[in-house]
Every structure is written in C-alpha cells, then in structure tokens.
Amino acid sequence: MSVDVVLGIQWGDEGKGKIVDILSPHYDIVCRFQGGPNAGHTIIFDGKKHILHTIPSGIFHENILNIIGNGVVIDPVTFINEINELISINLNPQNNLYISSSAHLILPIHRVLDFVYEKQKGDNSIGSTLRGIGPTYTDKVARRGLTIGFSLRDDFDKLYKELNDFHINYLDYSGIDINEIKIEGFSYREYEAKWLEALALMKKFTIINTEYILHKALKENKKILAEGAQGSLLDIDHGTYPFVTSSNTTIGGACTGLGIPHSSINKVYGVTKAYCTRVGNGPFPSELFNDISTELQKRGNEVGSTTGRPRRCGWLDLSLLKYAIDINGITDLVLMKVDVLDTFDKIYVAEHTNANNPYDSNDIKLIELPGWQEDTSTINNYNDLPNNLKKFIDFLEKFTSVPISMISIGPSREQILKKINI
C-alpha cells in the first residue's frame, strides 16, 4: 500500500515519539530508519513516562510489528536496557520487534572516540551526546564497521578484535592511553564486558533482512509508518553543518534507512513545536537570552531526554520551518507544545529577510502576534480553542501552505487535538 513518515523539522526534541505512538494503531508496521541512542522519544500514558532511544515508538501496541531499520546504529547495552524497561510493564518485545541485519553496531571504543574527538575540538565542539554515534557512522562509511548480521558469524570475535585494535592503535599513535581516559560514569573495560553480555541477549531477537519484510508488506497492501529521529535542521547534508548529527534525518533517510522506494511514500508528517529549541552548539537565529527563554524552558520542561542538558529556547523560526517543509515535501504539519505559550500576552515568530542564508541571526525580523492567555491543556475539541490560538494556527498554515493536522496541548497521549481527519 504506502509508507507514511513522521519527521522532526526543527533541531530535534519536537515530540515525534508521542505522534508516532498516537498514529501507530492505524498501521501494521512501525519502523525506525536512522540515528541511534542519541535520540530520546518520550511517550506518556497512564501517568507514566517512557523514553525510547532505539526501539520504535509503536512498541507499546502489541499487535503492531516494529522494525529497527538498516540505517539505525545500535548500542546493545542501551537496547537491552530499553527491553528490560518494556518487560517491567508487562510487554514482551521479542514478539513484535525485528532488527535489520544490516544495522551497524556501536562498539564501546566508539564511545571513547566520541569523547576524544569532542575534547580535541575544544571551543569548536559540536555538543555531541557522546553515545558513539559519529564514530560508528564513520566506520560504516569507511567500510570497516560491524553490522548486527556480522555478530551471527563464527568469526565475529576476530572481526571485533581487529576493529577494536585499529582504533586503539590510533589512540596510541596520538599519545592517548585508553586506560587513562576519564569519562564521567563510563569505564571502557567495564562497559565492554556489559556490551558483550548485552550483545548475546540481543542476538536472541529476530535479526533479518528487513527490506524483504517491508517489500512483502507493501505488496500485501499493509500500512507502514516510518519514524525519524533528531530533526531536519540536524541533517548531515541539509542541517547547520558542522553542528549536525551523522545521518540523514530528512525524507531521503527513510528510503535509504529502510530500503524502500520513494514511490511508496504517501504522507509526510512534519512535527514542530510552537517555538524553537536546540541542544548543543550551533546556529540558532531566533534564540532568546532573557526571561522569556527561561519561561519557555520552565513551562516546556526543556531538558534533553537523552543528555539531561537544558535546551536553548527561542521563538518559532518561520523561514527555517519553510526550508524544512520544502526539503521533505511535508504534507501535514503537527504543532506541538502549544500549551507552553498559554501564559504569554504576546508571542512572536521570526522571519529571515535573506532566504539564501537561513541560519544568519543578523537578518531576521520578529512578527508580533496576540497571545491567548487561556489554559488549553484540558480542551477536548479543536473548535473550543481560544480564538487567538486559532488565528495563530491559520497564520502558520497560510505562511507554509501546509495544513496543520494535529495540535498537542500537553505531554500525555490523550492531550492531542485532530484538526482534520488522519
């Protein structure tokens, strides 16, 4: 039948996990297609918070098949920790979770390299999550990485040692003793032992050429939902390079990260907050450095679910929003965290005067819009939203020429308003 895609169209942390969780009951298969444990997809239901880093957000629906695609990089320790969390709430992920044999493994040495590379950059560091993502994708592109499929081979121990020794020799050549590296909360040798134990457990899951599963599903007219991680402005090609992630977070990543044809893609949901946030370093044209930023951070609980770092906050950037929409071919917008703006008497959106340089903070103008100053968190119907909020939504739709399908008015699964039928 077709594949629908959920993408973040800011710098990540837009609320994609919640939207995937809400949409999942309408699909037969939910897939992650890129990124790794640098992602943190938060789903809240029954008063409890659940954070997923690698496993697709459809996993809470037991009748849906979840697939970790070939474009994802996986740390077995993080993976097994997630599995144990799911088991603790009486789910059995082994029943409905497949892993692509072509997905690459994040080795313990990759986490060490991530730390070393960031430290060497000094003031020019990108603000990495230090989960080993970049070095893993580097090994993949250099054609020396280890896929999960390799872990099933009889010579895996030899392959693991060869790659490990390759990187340790690089560190030795650089005058760095791996045993003297001090990373808070991380001991290389201890982590390696945990990693090998976790890999043995992960191998008990269904590891398969998931491309064939997806091709078969498409021929059988089944519905597939593809879940992106991070955000479009962190894309390795189209983001704020070099302050980006190591994968394609935009629509093309869905095709390469799952092995599906572009012709199978139908709807593309672009998830955006009603304001902007960013974790780590890099350009942020509409960033605020005042009490409003503090208020947004506090009301929006803007702390990274993976890193625990506070997020930088600013007004919604219309030009970057339009940029991400155009790159991805967004068909539907999803507006998140509207309730965070409930207390403001005035809100602003940013627009750039120079479209050729969307990341320049010197050429933006702010457009003032009236706030609604009403609690939206308990509203159950779109028609009951404050008039000024409806005007804000209409303004965004006219500027972007894309309909807003859903509006989130709080963190839980139930706090979502559907403006049009999904």
C-alpha positions in Angstrom: 0.0 0.0 0.0 2.1 3.0 1.2 4.5 4.4 3.8 3.8 7.4 5.9 6.7 9.2 7.5 7.0 11.2 10.7 9.9 13.7 10.7 11.1 16.4 13.1 11.5 19.6 11.2 13.5 21.6 13.8 16.6 20.6 15.8 15.0 17.5 17.3 13.1 17.2 20.5 9.8 18.1 18.7 7.7 15.4 20.2 7.9 12.8 17.4 7.6 9.8 19.7 4.2 11.0 21.0 2.9 11.4 17.5 4.2 8.0 16.3 2.5 6.4 19.4 -0.8 8.2 18.6 -0.7 7.2 14.9 0.5 3.6 15.4 -2.9 2.0 15.8 -3.6 2.9 12.2 -0.6 1.0 10.9 0.6 -2.6 10.6 4.3 -1.8 10.9 6.3 1.0 12.6 10.0 1.4 11.7 12.9 3.5 12.9 15.2 4.4 9.9 18.2 6.3 11.2 20.0 7.6 14.2 20.7 5.7 17.4 20.7 6.1 21.2 21.3 9.9 20.7 17.6 10.0 20.2 15.1 10.2 23.0 11.5 9.7 22.1 9.2 10.3 25.1 5.7 8.8 25.4 3.5 9.5 28.4 0.4 7.4 29.2 -1.4 6.2 32.3 0.6 8.8 34.2 4.0 7.3 33.4 6.8 8.5 31.2 8.5 6.1 28.8 11.7 7.0 26.9 12.8 5.1 23.9 16.3 5.6 22.3 16.5 2.8 19.7 13.2 0.9 19.7 10.4 2.3 17.5 7.6 4.2 19.4 5.0 1.7 18.1 6.3 -0.9 20.5 3.5 -0.2 23.1 0.9 -1.6 20.7 1.5 -5.4 20.9 -0.4 -6.2 17.6 2.0 -4.0 15.5 5.3 -5.2 14.1 8.2 -2.8 15.0 11.3 -2.8 12.8 14.7 -1.3 13.5 16.0 -0.5 10.0 19.4 -0.8 8.4 20.0 3.0 8.8 20.0 2.8 12.6 23.1 2.3 14.7 22.6 0.2 17.9 24.4 0.0 21.2 23.4 -3.4 22.7 23.6 -2.1 26.2 21.1 0.7 25.6 19.0 -1.7 23.6 18.8 -4.3 26.4 18.1 -1.6 29.0 15.1 -0.5 26.9 13.9 -4.1 26.5 14.1 -4.6 30.3 12.0 -1.4 30.8 9.4 -2.7 28.5 9.3 -6.1 30.2 8.8 -4.3 33.5 5.5 -3.0 32.2 4.4 -6.5 31.0 5.4 -6.2 27.4 7.3 -8.8 25.5 9.1 -7.1 22.7 10.5 -10.3 21.3 7.0 -11.0 19.9 6.8 -7.9 17.7 10.3 -6.5 17.2 12.6 -7.2 14.2 16.1 -5.9 13.8 17.8 -5.3 10.4 20.9 -7.5 10.0 22.5 -4.5 8.2 22.1 -2.1 11.1 25.6 -1.2 12.5 26.8 -1.8 16.0 28.0 0.9 18.3 31.1 -0.5 19.9 32.5 0.6 23.3 35.5 2.0 21.6 33.2 4.3 19.6 32.1 6.0 22.8 35.7 6.6 23.7 36.4 8.0 20.3 33.4 10.3 20.5 34.7 11.7 23.8 38.3 12.1 22.4 37.1 13.9 19.2 34.9 16.3 21.1 37.7 17.1 23.6 40.2 17.7 20.7 37.8 20.3 19.2 37.8 22.4 22.3 35.7 25.5 21.8 34.6 24.2 18.4 32.9 21.1 19.8 29.5 20.3 18.3 27.9 19.3 21.6 27.8 15.5 20.9 25.7 13.3 23.1 28.9 11.1 23.4 26.9 8.0 22.6 29.4 6.9 19.9 27.1 7.7 17.0 29.5 9.7 14.9 32.4 7.3 15.1 30.0 4.4 14.2 28.7 6.1 11.1 32.4 7.0 10.2 33.3 3.3 10.3 30.2 2.4 8.3 31.2 4.9 5.5 34.8 3.8 5.7 33.6 0.2 5.1 35.2 -1.2 8.2 32.1 -1.2 10.5 30.4 -4.2 12.1 26.8 -4.9 11.4 24.5 -6.9 13.6 24.5 -9.6 11.0 28.2 -9.9 11.5 27.6 -10.8 15.1 26.0 -14.0 14.0 29.1 -15.2 12.2 31.6 -17.6 13.6 34.5 -15.2 13.1 32.8 -12.2 14.9 35.3 -12.3 17.8 38.1 -11.9 15.3 36.3 -9.1 13.4 35.6 -7.3 16.7 39.2 -7.5 17.9 40.5 -6.3 14.5 38.3 -3.2 14.6 39.0 -2.5 18.2 42.7 -2.8 17.8 42.5 -0.5 14.8 41.1 2.3 16.9 43.3 1.6 20.0 46.3 1.8 17.7 45.1 5.2 16.5 44.8 6.4 20.1 48.2 5.0 20.9 49.7 6.8 17.9 48.0 10.0 19.1 49.6 9.5 22.5 46.4 8.6 24.3 46.2 5.7 26.7 42.7 4.2 26.6 43.0 3.2 30.2 43.8 6.7 31.3 40.7 8.3 29.7 38.4 9.7 32.3 34.7 9.8 31.2 32.2 10.5 33.9 30.1 7.4 34.5 31.9 5.4 31.9 34.7 2.8 32.3 35.8 1.3 29.0 36.7 -2.1 30.3 33.6 -2.4 32.5 31.4 -1.2 29.6 32.9 -3.7 27.2 32.0 -6.5 29.5 28.4 -5.3 29.7 28.4 -4.7 26.0 29.3 -8.3 25.2 26.7 -9.6 27.6 24.1 -7.4 26.0 25.0 -8.4 22.5 24.5 -12.1 23.4 21.0 -11.2 24.6 20.2 -9.0 21.6 21.1 -11.9 19.3 18.0 -13.8 20.6 15.8 -11.3 18.8 14.7 -11.7 15.2 17.7 -10.4 13.1 16.7 -10.5 9.5 16.9 -8.7 6.1 14.1 -6.3 7.0 13.9 -4.9 3.5 12.2 -8.1 2.3 9.7 -7.9 5.1 8.8 -4.3 4.1 8.6 -5.2 0.4 6.3 -8.1 1.1 4.1 -5.9 3.4 3.8 -3.3 0.6 2.7 -5.9 -1.9 0.1 -7.1 0.6 -1.3 -3.6 1.0 -0.2 -3.2 4.6 0.3 0.2 6.1 3.8 1.2 7.3 4.8 4.2 9.4 8.4 5.3 9.3 9.8 7.2 12.4 12.6 9.7 12.1 15.0 10.7 14.9 16.6 14.1 15.6 15.4 16.8 13.3 15.8 18.1 9.7 18.0 21.0 10.8 20.5 18.4 12.1 20.7 16.6 8.8 24.2 15.8 7.8 23.6 17.4 4.3 20.9 20.0 4.9 21.4 21.0 8.5 23.6 23.6 10.3 26.8 21.8 9.3 29.1 21.0 11.1 26.8 21.3 14.1 24.7 18.3 12.9 24.1 14.7 13.5 25.8 11.9 11.5 22.8 10.7 9.5 20.2 11.9 7.1 17.3 13.0 9.2 15.3 14.2 6.2 12.9 12.3 3.9 15.7 10.6 1.9 16.9 8.9 5.0 13.6 7.0 5.2 14.3 5.4 1.8 18.0 4.5 2.4 17.4 3.6 6.1 14.7 1.1 5.3 15.4 0.0 1.7 12.0 1.2 0.4 11.4 3.1 -2.9 10.4 6.8 -2.9 7.3 5.9 -4.9 5.9 4.1 -1.8 5.9 7.3 0.3 2.5 8.9 0.9 2.0 11.3 3.8 4.9 13.1 5.4 4.1 14.5 8.8 6.4 17.4 9.9 6.5 17.8 13.6 7.3 21.2 15.0 7.0 23.0 18.3 5.1 26.3 18.6 8.5 27.8 19.4 12.1 26.6 18.8 14.6 24.7 21.0 18.1 23.4 20.4 20.5 21.2 22.4 24.2 21.6 22.0 26.2 24.1 19.9 25.5 25.6 16.5 23.5 28.5 14.9 20.1 29.4 16.4 18.9 32.7 14.8 15.8 33.2 16.9 17.4 32.2 20.2 16.4 34.3 23.3 18.6 35.2 26.2 16.1 36.7 28.6 13.2 35.9 31.0 11.1 34.6 28.1 13.7 32.0 27.3 13.7 31.0 31.0 9.9 30.8 31.0 9.8 28.7 27.8 12.4 26.3 29.3 10.5 26.0 32.6 7.0 25.7 31.1 8.1 23.3 28.4 10.3 21.2 30.6 13.1 21.8 28.1 15.7 19.3 29.3 17.2 16.8 26.9 15.7 13.3 27.4 19.0 11.7 26.3 21.6 14.1 27.7 19.8 15.8 30.5 21.1 19.1 29.2 18.9 22.2 29.3 17.7 23.2 25.8 18.3 26.6 24.3 14.9 28.3 23.6 13.7 30.9 21.1 10.7 31.9 19.0 9.4 29.8 16.1 11.5 30.4 13.0 9.2 30.6 10.0 11.9 30.7 7.4 13.7 27.6 8.7 10.3 25.9 9.1 9.5 26.6 5.4 13.0 25.4 4.5 12.4 22.0 6.3 9.0 21.7 4.7 10.4 22.2 1.2 13.3 19.7 1.7 11.0 17.0 3.0 7.8 17.5 0.9 5.8 17.8 4.1 2.1 17.1 3.5 0.8 17.6 7.1 2.1 19.7 10.0 1.8 18.7 13.6 2.1 21.6 16.1 3.4 20.6 19.5 3.6 22.3 22.9 1.0 24.9 22.1 0.1 24.9 25.8 3.6 26.2 26.7 2.6 29.6 25.2 -0.7 29.8 27.1 0.6 32.5 29.6 2.0 34.9 27.1 0.1 38.1 26.2 2.2 38.4 23.1 4.0 35.8 21.1 6.5 36.2 18.2 7.6 34.4 15.2 10.8 35.0 13.3 11.3 35.5 9.5 14.5 36.0 7.6 15.0 38.7 5.1 17.7 36.8 3.2 16.3 33.4 2.1 19.8 32.4 0.8 21.2 32.4 4.3 18.6 30.9 6.6 21.0 30.4 9.5 22.1 34.1 9.8 20.8 35.7 13.0 21.5 39.2 11.8 18.8 39.3 9.1 15.7 38.2 11.0 12.7 40.2 11.8 10.1 39.4 14.5 6.4 39.4 13.8 4.2 40.1 16.8 1.0 38.1 17.3 -1.6 38.3 20.1 -1.4 35.6 22.8 -4.5 33.8 24.0 -3.8 33.7 27.8 -6.1 30.7 28.4 -5.4 27.2 29.7 -5.6 24.9 26.7 -4.4 21.7 28.4 -7.9 20.4 29.1 -9.6 21.3 25.9 -11.1 18.3 24.1 -12.2 19.8 20.8 -10.4 21.9 18.2 -13.4 24.3 17.9 -13.1 25.1 21.6 -9.6 26.5 21.3 -9.1 30.3 22.0 -9.7 32.5 19.0 -6.2 34.0 19.1 -4.7 30.5 19.0 -6.9 29.6 16.0 -5.6 32.8 14.4 -2.0 31.7 15.1 -2.7 28.3 13.5 -4.3 29.9 10.5 -1.3 32.3 10.2 1.1 29.3 10.1 -1.0 27.4 7.6 -1.1 30.4 5.2 2.7 31.1 5.6 3.7 27.5 5.0 0.9 26.4 2.6 0.6 23.2 4.6 -2.4 22.1 6.7 -1.9 21.5 10.5 -3.4 18.1 11.2 -2.8 17.9 14.9 -2.2 20.2 17.8 -0.6 19.0 21.0 -1.8 20.7 24.2 0.2 18.7 26.8 2.7 15.9 27.2 0.4 12.9 27.6 -1.0 10.6 24.9 -4.5 12.0 25.4 -3.6 15.7 25.0 -3.9 15.9 21.3 -6.5 17.6 19.1 -7.0 16.5 15.5 -7.9 19.4 13.3 -8.6 17.2 10.2 -9.2 13.5 9.8 -6.0 11.4 9.9 
